[in-house]
Amino acid sequence: MTNHKQIWEADKRHWMHPWTHFESFQQEGSLILSRARGSRLWDSNANSYFDAVGGLWCTNIGLGREEMAETIAEQVRQLAYANPFVDMANEPAVALAEKLAQLAPGDINRVFFTCGGSTAVDTAFRLIHFYQNCRGMPHKKHIIARRGGYHGSTYAAMSITGKSGDRIAEFDYISDTIHHLSCPNYYRAPEGMDEQQFCDSLVEEFQQKIDQLGADKIAAFFAEPILGSGGVIVPPADYNRRMWELCKANDILYVADEVVTAFGRVGHWFACEEMFGVQPDIITCAKGLTSGYLPLGATLFSDRIYEVISSGDSDRYFASGFTYSGHPVACAAALKNIEIIERENLLQRVVKVGAYFEERLQTLRELPLVGDVRGKRFMMCVENVRDKNTREVFPDSLNIGKWISDRAEEAGLIVRPIVHLNVMSPPLTMDYQEVDFVVERLGQAILQTHSDLVAEGHLPAPSGAVAGAISGSASASIAGSLPA
């Protein structure tokens, strides 16, 4: 099947994508990708794009690496599959488990392999229940998470997720034992509240929830160190640590969901301890673990938890797992991926180039529609608003993020639209000139979208003086981001 039109029609006819919006999908179809190299993608019409989304937060080392292909092919020849259940193991899985234990903070030395991030979170959820039952605390089952947090799409993981746009009426969710606190997004804090006051209020809200439910009923707190698809929210400075300290004081397990932040996204193997001073009990990870070359996730947990669940009843066993847990080919790919990240010093690169990325994106604040620019290093977001002073957003139905991403795509740039947001998570190989390209093309897309919104009556036409100011500041911002 080589004809673009045939592929496009077959996709619409047969493949229901994750998060399919039925009406627009039937009208517009998909962007059909055919090949990739590094950070560059080509569609089936041979158009080229810079992928500032990094696949889906995951193509950390870039695509098309020959040594990854060779490693995968060799493992297929050597041992393409191995049963992971009970007392069967394979060499790549053992080697990867040992490596992850070395990289993870503190006493997190135990690894349970899954098929991706959602199943890693689902496994953490089941492990927590198992652990509390083994402790003789069957009533300690309640889970605390945050509004705006994203934790996956399995039944348990989506129930823990707090993104309003993902909790739709047609699906059911666990609601009696899963609770959500406020999102730590200072841009949306109450008027007149400074960042420290906002942080204090969030910690106090958690304390009140503990008092309400009872610490003896709360099993765990799930938290992304930096919230990902909920809007790339970097919490106030001491928020993560203070929430962790509350967990420790009340015998509540702390789960760091690092499906996005791990393996270099913000310049560390894991962000929880190195960036925020948090020693979690459980870490969930996936995505950058293999840089998207093959599906693989992992639930990492402490020796303390393992000692509890593995002692006591001699007939006890952990009755959970997946056919593809510890898949030898996926684990071999992960080991090679980690080797590349180490060898090419990509963590240090993200720290240096990421600071420049943050700086250049901040110039877009001067443009119309841009309410906030936030994030950390290679995990960034632009929030688009109707009114920059009041922070009023456009109606969700307008899907302003998609307007902007469509115009960016026409200019050879892929950014991710999430309602009124545009999110970026490029490969860790991005260089300074590519940063400039991203900022230039995104700025142009925002300006074009603003003009289109005015032309179609969604915004009032700016006065001459205002229009001139917009044009001048926009030109200066974009010009300042052009490569030297």
URWOHU-V542713 format. One record per residue. RES is the residue in one letter. PHI is phi in whole degrees, -180 to 180 (* if undefined). D_CENTER is the distance of its C-alpha to the mean C-alpha in whole Angstrom. Layout:
res = (RES,RES)
phi = (PHI,PHI)
d_center = (D_CENTER,D_CENTER)
This chain:
res = (M,T,N,H,K,Q,I,W,E,A,D,K,R,H,W,M,H,P,W,T,H,F,E,S,F,Q,Q,E,G,S,L,I,L,S,R,A,R,G,S,R,L,W,D,S,N,A,N,S,Y,F,D,A,V,G,G,L,W,C,T,N,I,G,L,G,R,E,E,M,A,E,T,I,A,E,Q,V,R,Q,L,A,Y,A,N,P,F,V,D,M,A,N,E,P,A,V,A,L,A,E,K,L,A,Q,L,A,P,G,D,I,N,R,V,F,F,T,C,G,G,S,T,A,V,D,T,A,F,R,L,I,H,F,Y,Q,N,C,R,G,M,P,H,K,K,H,I,I,A,R,R,G,G,Y,H,G,S,T,Y,A,A,M,S,I,T,G,K,S,G,D,R,I,A,E,F,D,Y,I,S,D,T,I,H,H,L,S,C,P,N,Y,Y,R,A,P,E,G,M,D,E,Q,Q,F,C,D,S,L,V,E,E,F,Q,Q,K,I,D,Q,L,G,A,D,K,I,A,A,F,F,A,E,P,I,L,G,S,G,G,V,I,V,P,P,A,D,Y,N,R,R,M,W,E,L,C,K,A,N,D,I,L,Y,V,A,D,E,V,V,T,A,F,G,R,V,G,H,W,F,A,C,E,E,M,F,G,V,Q,P,D,I,I,T,C,A,K,G,L,T,S,G,Y,L,P,L,G,A,T,L,F,S,D,R,I,Y,E,V,I,S,S,G,D,S,D,R,Y,F,A,S,G,F,T,Y,S,G,H,P,V,A,C,A,A,A,L,K,N,I,E,I,I,E,R,E,N,L,L,Q,R,V,V,K,V,G,A,Y,F,E,E,R,L,Q,T,L,R,E,L,P,L,V,G,D,V,R,G,K,R,F,M,M,C,V,E,N,V,R,D,K,N,T,R,E,V,F,P,D,S,L,N,I,G,K,W,I,S,D,R,A,E,E,A,G,L,I,V,R,P,I,V,H,L,N,V,M,S,P,P,L,T,M,D,Y,Q,E,V,D,F,V,V,E,R,L,G,Q,A,I,L,Q,T,H,S,D,L,V,A,E,G,H,L,P,A,P,S,G,A,V,A,G,A,I,S,G,S,A,S,A,S,I,A,G,S,L,P,A)
phi = (*,-116,-76,-56,-63,-65,-63,-60,-70,-65,-61,-64,-78,-124,-101,-89,-78,-56,61,-63,-96,-59,-65,-68,-65,-67,-80,-109,67,-118,-83,-89,-91,-122,-159,-154,-150,64,-100,-108,-116,-127,-91,-73,-102,72,-77,-108,-140,-88,-91,-82,-97,60,73,-151,64,-131,-86,-60,-93,84,-98,78,-78,-63,-68,-68,-62,-68,-62,-64,-62,-64,-69,-61,-67,-76,-161,-78,-154,-146,-60,-95,-76,56,-117,-111,-140,-140,-62,-61,-66,-64,-63,-69,-59,-64,-64,-63,-63,-68,-81,-72,-76,59,-94,-79,-124,-114,-132,-120,-83,-129,-96,172,-69,-61,-73,-68,-68,-60,-65,-60,-59,-70,-61,-62,-62,-59,-60,-65,-67,-64,-78,79,-125,-68,-91,-91,-128,-73,-116,-112,-139,-125,-64,92,-76,-124,-132,128,-126,-72,-59,-68,-64,-71,-68,-74,-57,-118,-74,-62,-68,-96,-102,-93,-65,-79,-105,-104,-141,-71,-123,-83,-122,-119,-129,-126,-92,-67,-74,-82,-100,-65,-60,-107,-69,-57,-57,86,-97,-78,-64,-69,-63,-62,-61,-57,-67,-69,-66,-65,-60,-64,-60,-65,-67,-62,-63,-68,-84,96,-59,-73,-106,-96,-89,-161,-120,-102,-150,-76,-55,-124,-65,-89,-71,-77,130,49,-97,-91,-64,-53,-49,-106,-62,-59,-65,-67,-66,-63,-64,-63,-62,-60,-68,-119,56,-115,-66,-106,-107,-92,-84,-109,-57,-94,-78,-75,63,102,-54,-119,94,-140,-61,-136,-86,-58,-87,-70,-96,-123,70,-110,-104,-75,-90,-139,-125,-104,-150,-172,37,-66,-60,-119,55,78,-67,-146,-72,-164,-136,-155,-108,-99,-147,-80,-59,-59,-67,-61,-61,-71,-75,-96,-107,94,-57,-70,-96,-71,-148,-91,-86,-156,165,-136,-53,-102,-60,61,-57,-61,-73,-64,-68,-63,-63,-64,-62,-66,-59,-64,-59,-65,-59,-68,-63,-94,52,-69,-65,-66,-62,-63,-61,-74,-69,-62,-63,-68,-60,-59,-61,-69,-65,-62,-64,-73,-57,-74,-78,-62,83,-81,-94,-148,-126,-148,130,-144,56,-100,-143,-130,-151,-112,-99,-101,-132,-78,-131,-68,-77,-90,67,-64,-96,-72,-57,-55,-63,-75,53,-62,-60,-71,-55,-68,-65,-63,-73,-66,-61,-62,-98,87,-129,-106,-123,-94,-89,-132,58,-102,-113,-128,-108,-132,-149,-69,-54,-69,-86,-56,-108,-62,-66,-69,-57,-60,-61,-61,-66,-61,-70,-67,-60,-63,-65,-66,-64,-64,-64,-59,-62,-66,-64,-66,-63,-93,85,-82,-136,-71,-68,-69,-66,-57,-66,-66,-61,-65,-66,-62,-62,-67,-67,-65,-62,-65,-63,-70,-61,-68,-103,-73,-59,-71)
d_center = (33,33,34,31,32,33,29,28,30,30,26,27,29,28,24,22,18,15,15,19,21,24,26,24,24,27,28,26,25,22,22,23,22,24,23,21,22,20,18,20,21,24,24,27,29,29,27,25,21,19,16,14,10,11,11,8,6,9,12,12,16,17,19,22,23,26,26,23,25,28,27,25,29,31,29,30,33,33,32,29,29,30,30,28,30,32,34,32,30,30,30,26,24,27,26,22,22,25,23,20,22,23,20,19,20,23,25,22,24,23,21,20,19,17,16,12,10,11,15,14,13,16,18,17,19,22,22,22,25,27,27,28,31,32,33,35,33,32,32,29,26,24,20,19,16,15,15,12,10,8,9,10,13,16,18,18,14,14,17,15,12,14,13,16,16,14,17,20,24,24,22,23,21,22,24,26,25,21,21,19,19,19,16,16,16,19,19,20,22,26,28,30,28,27,24,26,27,24,22,26,25,22,23,27,25,23,27,29,26,27,31,31,30,31,29,31,29,26,24,21,18,14,12,9,10,8,7,4,6,9,9,8,11,12,15,19,20,21,19,17,20,22,20,21,24,25,23,26,29,28,28,24,22,18,15,12,9,8,6,4,7,10,12,12,9,11,14,15,15,13,13,14,18,18,16,17,20,19,20,18,20,17,14,12,10,10,9,10,13,15,13,13,17,17,15,15,13,15,16,18,20,23,27,28,26,27,31,31,30,32,35,38,39,40,39,35,32,29,29,25,24,23,25,23,22,22,23,25,24,20,21,23,21,18,21,22,19,19,22,21,19,22,24,23,22,19,17,20,20,16,18,21,20,16,19,21,18,17,21,22,19,21,24,23,23,27,26,27,24,22,21,19,17,14,12,12,13,11,8,11,12,15,16,19,22,26,27,26,29,28,24,25,23,24,24,21,24,24,20,21,17,18,22,20,18,21,23,21,21,25,25,23,20,16,14,12,13,12,16,17,14,13,10,10,8,12,13,14,18,18,21,23,25,21,20,23,23,19,21,24,23,20,23,26,24,23,27,28,26,28,31,30,30,33,35,34,35,31,32,35,37,37,40,41,41,37,37,38,36,33,34,35,32,30,32,32,28,28,31,29,26,28,29,32)
